[in-house]
């Protein structure tokens, strides 16, 4: 009986947090089901996901500017500049009524956990995690933009997604090149003959 009361209490306490995060985004997008099935997100889900992605790209790249290698710092500067630009463009589109959505002003719990983890790392561990996060984030963004661009909705937001997609694909290639360079770099103490 006590166990059931404890579990019910935990659920009641957690419900507002869970309901707030789920209400802010459809369950299909939140769980990744839409992505796995290739389903186009709604304009509101698309805008929220883009805003969160940009917030994470900018924040994690600011960390890379202090903790990363020279190549990572250069990549990070590009990410900060270009994702700040897409954030501004998205805010303009939402303000003009293209998508009726409240854009998040801070990271959700999943992105915040990734950022917190990155902030605790240094050196090669930081580099490996930062690059892996960049590759994953850009693969997710490319998928999101592709799915939204191919959806039924006809809007200025959809047009923006189509024109922004090639830049995100380029970012993904840049992150993959960083990974390739890092993987092929000689380790300390190794010799090349």
C-alpha positions, 0 to 999 in steps of 0.5 A: 500500500505504501509503495502504491501511495509513493508511486502515485505521489511521484507521478502527481509531482512529475505530471506538471513537468511531463505535461508541460514538455509534452504539451509544448511539443507533440508526442510524435516529435518528442519521441522521435516516432515522426522522424523514424516514420518520415512524417512531416512535423507540424509548423509548431513542432518544427519551429520549436525543434529548430529553436531548441537545436539552435540554442544547443548549437550556440551554447555547445559551440561557445564551450568549444571556443574555450575547450576545443582544438583550433579546428573545433574553435573555427567550426564553433565560430561558424556554428555560433554565427550561422545558428544565431542567424537562423534563430533570428530568421525563425523569430522573424517568421514566427513574429509575422504569424507564419507559425503560431508558436511560443519559441523556447528561450532556454534549452529543454531538459534533454539538451541541457543534460547534454550541455552539462555533460560537455561542460564537465569534459576537457581535452580529448574527451571534450573533443570526442563528445562535442563532435559526436553531439554536432554530428547527431544534432545536424543529422537530426536537423537535416531530417527535420528540415527535409521532412518539413520541406516535403510536408503538405503545409504551404507557408513561408516557413516551409520555403525557409526550411527548403532554402536553409536545408543545404546549409545544414547539410554543409554543417553536417559535412563539416562536423563529419570532417572534424571527426575524420580529422580527429580520428586520423590524427596521430596519438601522443607517443605514436610514431609514423614510419 
